[in-house]
Amino acid sequence: MSLKAVRGRLLSFRDDPYVAGEAESHDYWADGLLVLEDGKIKQIGEAAALLPGLPQDLPIDDYREHLVMAGFIDPHIHYSQSQVIASYGAQLLDWLENYAFVEEQKFADPAHGARMAAFFLDECLRNGTTTAAVYCTVHAVSVEAFFEASHARNMRMIAGKLLMDRGAPAGLLDSAQSGYDQSSALIAAWQGRGRQHYAVTPRFAVTSSAAQLEAAGALLGEHREVYLQTHLSENEREAEAVGRLFPEHETYTAVYDHFGLLGPHSLFGHCIHLDDGERARLSHSGSVAVFCPTSNMFIGSGLFDRRRARDERFPLRTALATDVGGGTSYSMLRTAGEAYKVLQLQGQNLAPLQAFYDITLGNARALDLDRHIGALKAGGEADLVVLDAHATPAMAHRMETVEGDLAQELFVLMTLGDDRAVRATYVAGERLHKGAQTS
Ligand SMILES: [Zn+2]
């Protein structure tokens, strides 16, 4: 790829504002320039300082009024549920049976998977999301379809085949052995190919037998570089079901722990109804608790307690995600805005700089991918989102009163913004989405 540049108001995080303080957490260039080469950021700095040293005919994408940030990262989403989103009237176990399990059976057809993967990835890009941790279905062909599409777009993606050997329609069941064999083959084919990563993906303890969870643990033991993603303590009826299915284990977390599924590459969706002992095990193992606010409210699961997740006795690594199709928006802006409301209901807060750290560098750290993505830095991968805080009449109207204040602008974006605020999305230096020009 030849040299090119992106000019705009650059915002990038160095550290967690909660730890480092807001002032030390980020860098901001009011008229900045990113020089891109071979999919990476070659240089970053003030445009006035960099331009004299660059070729006169250097192609520059000029977004001088807009914010340019590292692409958003969504660490929990189901590509198989793009036609389940917005399904009415049920809590978790009924919602799965009535809606998710119905749609997921269609992924036995590779052509269906290919069509859904193309839609899903394009929708991510329209929303500024460049990396996600993705649940496919139980069908190996659904994973093939996803990785083929992701690899073709050169997106850095984590995905895996669901492991389910009970508690679902026959068309959605594998066995401990077939799930292990198919996962092994998919890891061999896709882990580390281009920008693709594999996640061993037992749906949750309700739909996997002890033998299957043991096989999942074996896969993790054999492939240190892969991830583990699953659901944990989302809904009270779910936790009761796990208690009935695994009476020999004291808690839900203890089930996963017993089979060796905890660790720094392990992503546990939801983590709402946990006791202190469970929090201690998750904390000590370095596991990640993934907060999915729109899903938790939509399915009526409960409120994620971030203050407790920061308890100094057993602090949890956390991430912020959409969980489409339980979640109701692909937008990480909307997700941050809804996280703010979930925390408000508990007397907690989510400052705008914290929220934008969370959906960029924070999520990159949670996925152990911050050496590649999550920040604008020389040598980092050029996955970018360009944001327009004037994207709608209501946003432009509100912005009349906050010009020049970065934190307030970010708060307008996370409260009123969505895909309409995404002016462009770049993947490895290539602009793969161009939004409507609104200002
Ligand atoms: Zn989920």
Boltz pocket constraint, residues with backbone or C-beta under 6 A from the ligand:
constraints:
  - pocket:
      binder: B
      contacts: [[A, 76], [A, 77], [A, 78], [A, 231], [A, 269], [A, 323], [A, 324], [A, 326]]
      max_distance: 6.0
